[in-house]
Structures are given as structure tokens and as C-alpha cells.
């Protein structure tokens, strides 16, 4: 950024060039506002980036966040983004051994195939019919709730009336999600598959009285009004590259390598002090939008820090020479890995893993889920890799709270990775290690990130991918009209920690921009 830019006055300064900050920048710049984005790293994108993590290998992976559900089409249309997603033909595959033989549950590929898969696993039609009823209910809720995410916050009563289904309200908003799961399903494996949507990055039991698992579940089943999770064509970095291009095209200034270190405001005008390799500068603005975490916001303003956050996931990226063969010979690996491949995620397994982690131990059978991006979108791989049959695998582990890594992050990461892959191997006809590609220096193409790694690399508080526990999508005390307001009149929170934040959605960025424009 030219030196003179550091001292000029802007309509808005945005702290953080992650996807939410870029959404806000693009909206405000397109509305004719002068906008400066300050990004600490040398690139934009935050956790929604694509990188080549393996030396000498032309594979551009979504290193952190990796699927898209909560991004409204409205944002893509409004900003004219050159960005597409592709649906997955298979929803999920969950391998299991029953009566001494390998089998599993394949969801997707058409209603007939799914019905037959349920019947093979459970011996009848009851679980499939319960599945249809349950997800019919969540689908109705999704249609009614998702459009509200880019509107001013409804009250709790307004949202309840909009949903207009007391059974659904009770199941999702009032009682622990475990009660609804146990009421609707009897098969342990089916129950586990349903519960996993409440545990993504969220350390909770099915019956946790805080209902944090319900809030996580809700956001995982309402995306797009359908709950579908789609593959970003070109990887997650394609989205943030398109957002940065849209912001710049509209006139926003994006300054990478600029770390905001202090915000001072009188409620009408604010000064943002930022640091670069060459020294410090100050940008003055009428509005400041912070895409960083609530903890970072408090540190910048000198306000009391919010409650500590804690992440609870293991993220693993792999490049394979080939997909592994399955012990369950009835399923093609190209289908099994195209959707979400659930590992050690039976209902009782999830409960046991949570209990072990809560007691300070690594889960004996770490639960995780896997998917292969390149089966749906091979554009992230170089042509030579595609022609050779290479594939990517993304693994997301559950019930691994940051506290477990405090004693020795590197050693615990290695131990957890080994046991997690062992759980996968139990369902394969060959070891996953035998399928791994190698980089230019002969090392296996695999990397793992713990919550502490995410805190170090991305400043996610406690490695929490949502910045803090997810919130209900309705107004509560002190949430403000859009859910982005803070105690300072001209400072807004536009990151994942805002109400209705979390996931790759752009919703907080949109809502913070709307809050600014309403005040003009």
C-alpha cells in the first residue's frame, strides 16, 4: 500500500481480509464508500484459502475450510462473483462391521438405492422412513430460516412463528438434539450419522444442556434452504479470490502485510493503528468492521475479553496415488468417498469419544469424516495428476478439544493422527499409507492441523473454527438489529463470531455492510 494511504480517512476500515471481511468490503465499495482492508498475512482469504502444501506437487487444496452450504446465492449474485459450486451425488457412506461381515450405509444415488441400503443395514424399512420424516422436517425449517440470515434479526417469537411447527421447534431449539434422535431412530449407526452435524468443531454430548450441539446442528442443515453441502469449484480459494477481485474492482484498497494493532474511537470517528515490516501507520474511518474474532476485537479496543473459546477438531489433508479399496466390496470407492465418509461415528462411539476427551484423554477410537474433493472437481489437480489417477482426501476429526494438545502439541498430533488413520484402515482392504502420494522430497503427502495449529496460524481463538460457540439465529440481549453491533457505535463485528456467523457464509460480512449503509 502506498505510504500516503495509511493516513487518509475512509468511510470504512475493515480489519481482516478473510471471506467475511471481503464480502463487507465489496458491498460497501459497490455502494460508493471508500474502503480499506487491513490483512495481517501476505494474502487474503483467512481460513478459506487454497494452497499447495506438498513440495513440488501440483495439487491446490482447500487447506482449512472446504465445503460450501451457508453462502447465500444472493451474495454471489449481488457481487457478481465468478464462483461456482457443484453438488455431490452421494451424501454419505458409513462403513461398519455387523455379524462379522463388513457392510455400511450409503445415502444418495437416488431414493431406491438409499432405501435398499437402509434395508440391508437395518433389516427393514423403519429407519429409512424415519430418516425421510426427520429430514423432511429439517428441510421445512431450512426453507423458513435460511432466508432470514441476511435480514435484520428476528425475535425468538418471530422465528418460531415463521417456522410454524411446534414439534420441529422443540426438537431443534428447546431440547437437546439427542432426544429427537433417540425418539426418531433406533439403529446406532443411523443415530450417529444424524448426530455428527451437531458436533462439527463443537465439543458437546448429544444431551448437553447448553444446546451448543443444537446450534451447530441447525447451521449444518439449513444451508441454501436445503442443507446441502457443495464442493467449491477450484477449491475454497476460488471464492476468496473472487471476493477480493470484486472488492478491488469496486474500488476497495486491500493492504496485505498490514496488522491492525489498536482501534480508538469516540463513537463517531475511529483511528486504526496498523503495523507493517516498515513501521506503523494510522487509518481514520467513520466505521470500523472487524472480521477477526471477538477476542481480537477486545484486544484491539482495550475492552474486557470475552469468555475463552476452544476448538475441537483435527483437520488432515492428503493426496493419494489412488483411492483405497474397501472391505465392503458392494460399494465403489469412487462413490463412498465422493460424499461424507463417516469413521467411528456410531452413536455410542461418539458418546464414548466425548467422555474420554472430557476426562482429558484422546478418544480410543477417534471419530472423523472424510471426503474426496477431486472426485467432484478435479480442477484442483494438475493434468498430470488427474491422468495418473491421483485423488485428494480431506479428513475432519471430532471430539479433540484444544486442551488435549496443551502438554505437547506435536506429540499429541502425531499420536492422534496415527489412531485416526487406524480407524480408517479398519474399513479398508489396504492401508491408507500405501495409497499416499509422495512429494518432491519423497515425503508422504499428508498434513494435520490441531486446534493449537489453527490458533497459531490463523489466530482462531483456541483453534475454534467458529471463533466462539455458534449463536441462535434470533435476537437476544444486546445482539443489535443485525447481530454485528458492539458496545461502540461505529465498530461492528463482521467475522464468524457475529450472530449468525460461522462456516463459509459471508453472512456476517453482508450484515455488517447493511448495518453501515442503513446509517448513511
ABEGO torsion letter per residue (X at the ends): XBAAAAABBBABBBBEABAAAAAAAAAAAAAGBBBBBBBABABBGEABBBBBABBGBBBBBBABBABBAABBAAAAAAAGBBBBBBBBABABBBBBBBGGBBBEBBBEGEAAAAAAAAAAAAGBAAAAAAAAAAAAAAAAAAAAAAAAAABBBBBAAAAAAAAGBAAAAAAAAABBAAAAAAAABABAAAAAAAAAAAABGBBBBAABAAGAAAAAAAAAAABGGAGBBBBBBGEAAAAAAAAAAAAAAAGBBBBBGBBBABBBBAGABBBBBBBBAAEBBBBBBABBBBABBAAAAAAAAGBBBBBBBBBABBBBBBBBABBBBBABAABBAAAAAABBBBBGABAAAAAAAAAAAAAGBBBABBBBBBBBAAAABAAABBAAAAAAGBBBBBBBBBGBBAAAAAABAAAAAAAAAAAAAAAAAAABABBAAAABBBBAAGBBBBBBBBAAAAAAAAGBBGGBAAGBBBBBABBBBGAEAAGABBABAABBBABAABBGBEEBAGAAAAAAAAAAAAAX
